């Protein structure tokens, strides 16, 4: 599994690389936001964390699914 670097928009700092498991944990703790950008190629390309499904915690994916089913 790849390692990811994280770019925190409000501080303009790059952190990592971290394994996906640690990023999911930090996301649940609120240390990383869905709008923070991640890179798996050493910082050449970046995308919002929310666009990388393997980085979104299962707990949050389940909530999204529940809301979809309720409508």
N, C-alpha and C positions, 0 to 999 in steps of 0.2 A: 504494500500500500504506500502511496506517495506521502511525502512530508510536505506541509504547506507553510508558507510564510503568510503573516497577517499584517495588513496595513490598516492602522486605526485612523480613520478620517479626521477625528477631532484633534489628534495630537501629531499627525503626519509622521508617525514613527512606524518602522517595520519591525515586527517581532517574529521570532521563530528561526528555523523551521520547527513545526510541531506535528506530531502524528494526528490523524483525524480524530482519534478517541479523545485526545486532550482538547482539541478545538471544540468538539461537542460538549465536553464538560465545562469549558470556559463560557460557551454560549449559554448553557443552562444557568450558570452563576451570574450572567450579565456582564462578564468581563469583555465579551466580544458580542457585537451586534450583527444582525442579519445584513446590514448595509456596509459593514466593514468588508474590505476586499481581501481576497486570498489569491495566492499564486502557488502553483505546484511545479513551476519551471524555473525557479531561481529568480523570480521577479521580472521576467520578460513580458508576461501577460498577466493581467489581473481581472477578477470578476467578483461580484458581490457574493458573500458567503451563501446567501439564500439561493443562488443559482447552482450550487454544488450539492446535490441531494445527499451524498455520503457524509457531509459535514453538518447537516441539520439533524438534531437529536430525534430519536424515535418518539420520545414523549411529545415533541411538538408536531411531528408528522401525524401522530394519532389524533391530536386535537384538531388539526386541519381536516382530517378525514371525518371526524365526528360532526364538525360544523357543516361540511358538505352534505352529509347524509341527513342532517336535520332540516335542510331546506327543501 
